[in-house]
Amino acid sequence: METAPPSRALVRRFIAGDTADDALATTRRLGQDGLAVTLDHLGEDTTTAPQAEATRDEYVRLLDALHAAELTPAAEVSLKLSALGQAFDEKLAYEHAHAICAKATEAGTTVTLDAEDHTTTDSTLEVLARLRADFPTTGAVVQSYLRRTEADCRELAAAGSRVRLCKGAYKEPESVAYQTRLEVDKSYVRCLNILMSGGGYPMIATHDPRLVAIGEDRAKWFDRTSDEFEFQMLYGTRPQEQRRLVGLGYTVRVYLPYGVQWYPYMMRRLAERPANLGFLARAVRSKG
Ligand SMILES: Cc1cc2nc3c(=O)[nH]c(=O)nc-3n(C[C@H](O)[C@H](O)[C@H](O)COP(=O)(O)OP(=O)(O)OC[C@H]3O[C@@H](n4cnc5c(N)ncnc54)[C@H](O)[C@@H]3O)c2cc1C
């Protein structure tokens, strides 16, 4: 899958390319359309210390390159602690994340810690709290499908805190997560209300037209100007909507993955929107 030409055609729609240079070129192009970016170096579930170190080094190089290209602060980075060794050594993951946050500060930008499956939530929020002691702008991510998330939002909705609200992309058990779309969406709105009425900086990550409209409504209701919250969408998903929102004066940030380890990321995208399989089928057909 990772090397076959048809799947690569699909991947190109959602991923900037294999290298940091590809990511920089796409960041620049998106910037010309008024879009901010958060860059994700693909990779997760790292199992060895050298892999974790290589991930840290890649982010450090990326941040240097973004700074040198004057793409910061409009471009920031998103980070998965699992790529930094969280599963086998939380302290190591924290130290690597700390080094990346220090480099981001030097480069004049920020880091957001992605949310992964629910077994990592406590650990990720603990690491986040420690990082925030030194780098207060480090962003959190919360997932509305988790039953705990409303309470997490109350904790996180404090002044200076950046919080991305998404629905959640992993297969989670009923014991910890809402299972129906309606329940997940209602939870999203409750969490949005908490974040938008709080003192932090909400990052509304969804492609769902109803939730985007509710986000716009809450911004008006809570008197938030366009620099007091933002919308976020994935690269390749609803690109016209991203530009429409920019046209209305909103800050819109595109989550832009790059790198060769795209398989798990793409599988999550296919699972949440089977229509994307159509792109794959067309790509396969066009290759005969
Ligand atoms: C910026 C960003 C960062 C994220 N970070 C994380 C993270 O750290 N951890 C995590 O678990 N998940 C993350 N996610 C993924 C997220 O949790 C969801 O899995 C994903 O966004 C799909 O949910 P949705 O809110 O877009 O709406 P969905 O429930 O997928 O879709 C709702 C409706 O939106 C519309 N829609 C959706 N996609 C399209 C499309 N391609 N074209 C047209 N209409 C469409 C349709 O009307 C659809 O019915 C992130 C998502 C974004 C946007």
The ligand as a Gaussian input file, in Angstrom:
#p B3LYP/6-31G(d) Opt

LIG

0 1
 C       -7.442000      19.806000      12.378000
 C       -7.843000      18.461000      12.889000
 C       -7.055000      17.836000      13.828000
 C       -7.432000      16.596000      14.336000
 N       -6.686000      16.023000      15.345000
 C       -7.115000      14.874000      15.900000
 C       -6.453000      14.313000      17.035000
 O       -5.460000      14.842000      17.546000
 N       -6.947000      13.160000      17.553000
 C       -8.062000      12.534000      17.032000
 O       -8.481000      11.496000      17.556000
 N       -8.685000      13.041000      15.944000
 C       -8.242000      14.183000      15.376000
 N       -8.921000      14.693000      14.289000
 C       -9.927000      13.869000      13.584000
 C      -11.303000      14.053000      14.177000
 O      -11.334000      13.501000      15.458000
 C      -12.365000      13.359000      13.305000
 O      -12.085000      11.994000      13.222000
 C      -12.476000      13.911000      11.900000
 O      -12.273000      15.293000      11.856000
 C      -13.855000      13.599000      11.327000
 O      -14.859000      14.245000      12.075000
 P      -15.596000      15.593000      11.577000
 O      -15.806000      16.431000      12.768000
 O      -14.820000      16.221000      10.504000
 O      -16.999000      15.146000      11.078000
 P      -17.622000      13.763000      10.503000
 O      -18.469000      13.204000      11.609000
 O      -16.585000      12.900000       9.861000
 O      -18.535000      14.317000       9.369000
 C      -19.694000      15.075000       9.669000
 C      -20.239000      15.698000       8.432000
 O      -19.279000      16.615000       7.898000
 C      -19.363000      16.618000       6.472000
 N      -18.087000      16.171000       5.893000
 C      -17.116000      15.488000       6.516000
 N      -16.096000      15.266000       5.672000
 C      -16.461000      15.801000       4.488000
 C      -15.853000      15.877000       3.212000
 N      -14.651000      15.339000       2.962000
 N      -16.508000      16.501000       2.222000
 C      -17.727000      17.029000       2.443000
 N      -18.359000      16.978000       3.636000
 C      -17.737000      16.377000       4.639000
 C      -20.480000      15.666000       6.106000
 O      -21.661000      16.408000       6.039000
 C      -20.520000      14.726000       7.304000
 O      -21.760000      14.102000       7.461000
 C       -8.585000      15.956000      13.820000
 C       -9.383000      16.587000      12.878000
 C       -9.042000      17.834000      12.423000
 C       -9.941000      18.503000      11.437000

